[in-house]
Amino acid sequence: MAKHNETGIKGEQIAENFLLKKGYSILHRNWCFGKHEVDLIAEKDNTLIIIEVKTRSSLAFGFPEDAVTPKKQGYLKSATEAFLDQHPQYERIQFDIISIHVQRGETKEIMHFEDAFY
């Protein structure tokens, strides 16, 4: 497995643990709709939360959250619509980003951007 894939998987686990400690219920990890994948789908306070996790081992090319482009946001919205077709009980939806910086196997920073885009 490529190094960046390993970093991404590790980041998703870090994010899941982070959210569990904050009282979130994790409903799905790596939920797919066609070619699009949602890293984490969670629930808290009767709100469905779609979470994109971005992990970087270097900040040389910018902050991890900067990689959640409008195009990526569009993919997440499309996947969310498909998820809601299967799970129509959710009335409130929120899109979050979790940005993680790891270095030499150690988590340096976790930033949770709640309600990051619409």
N, C-alpha and C positions, 0 to 999 in steps of 0.2 A: 504494500500500500504506500502511496506517495506521502511524503512528509506533511504536505498541506492538508491531506485528507485526515491523517492522524490528528493533526492539530484541531481540525474542525470537530472530529468526534469527541476529543477530549473537552473542547469548549462546550459542546452540547451537554455533556455530563456535568461539567462545572455549573452551567446555567440551570440545569434541572435541580441540582442540589441547592443552589442559591434560592430558587423559587419555592422549593419545598419548605425551606427554613422560614420563608416569608408567608407561609400559609396557603400557597397555591396548590390546587389539585392538578396533577399532570394527567391529561386525558389521552394524548397521543404524542409519540416522538417520531419524527421523520414521516409524517403523513403525506401521501402522494396523491396527486390528481394529474393524470397524464404525465407530462415531463416536469411538472412543478412539484416542489416539495416544501412542506411547512415544517420547520425544525421542531417546534414544540407547540402543542395546543393545550391550553390550560384553562382552568376555571377558578374564579375567585369572586366572592360576593355576587353571585348570579350573573357574572359577566364572562362571556367567552373571550379568551385572550389568545391571539395569534402572535407567536413570538419568533422573530428572526434572530438567530444567534450568529454573531461574527467574531471570530477569534483570530488574532494575529500574534506572531512571535516577534515581530519587528514593527515599529511604527514608521519606518523609512518611507513607506508609500502612503501614509496617512492613517487616520484613526479607523478602527474596524467598522464603526457605524457609518462611515462615509461610503462604504460599499453597498449600502441599501439604497440603490438608485431608484428613481421613479419607475424605471422598467421593472426592477425587482419588486417594487411595491405593487405594481399592476399584476404581476404573477401571483403574489400573495393574495390579492383581492379576488382574483379569479378562482384560486384554490379554495378560498374561504366561502365563496358562493356555492361551490360544489359541496363543501362540507355542510353548509347550512341546509342544502337540499335534503341531505341525509339526516340532519339533526335540527329540525325546525323549531325546537323548543327555546332556542336562544334569542332573546330580544335585544340584548346589549352586547356589542362587539367592540373589542379594542385591539389595536395593533401596537405591539411593543417591539423594541430592539434591545438585545443584551449584547454589549460590546465587552470583549474580554481580551486583555493583553497578558500573554504568558511569556515567560523567559526562562530558559533552562529548566523546564518542567515545573516552574513555580508561577502561581497566579499573581501577577503584579497589580492588576486593576480589573474591577468589574463595574461597568456602568449600566444601569437599567433605565432605559428611556421609555417611560410609560406613556401610552397614547401618542406614540411617536409620529403617526401619520393617519390619514383618513382615506 
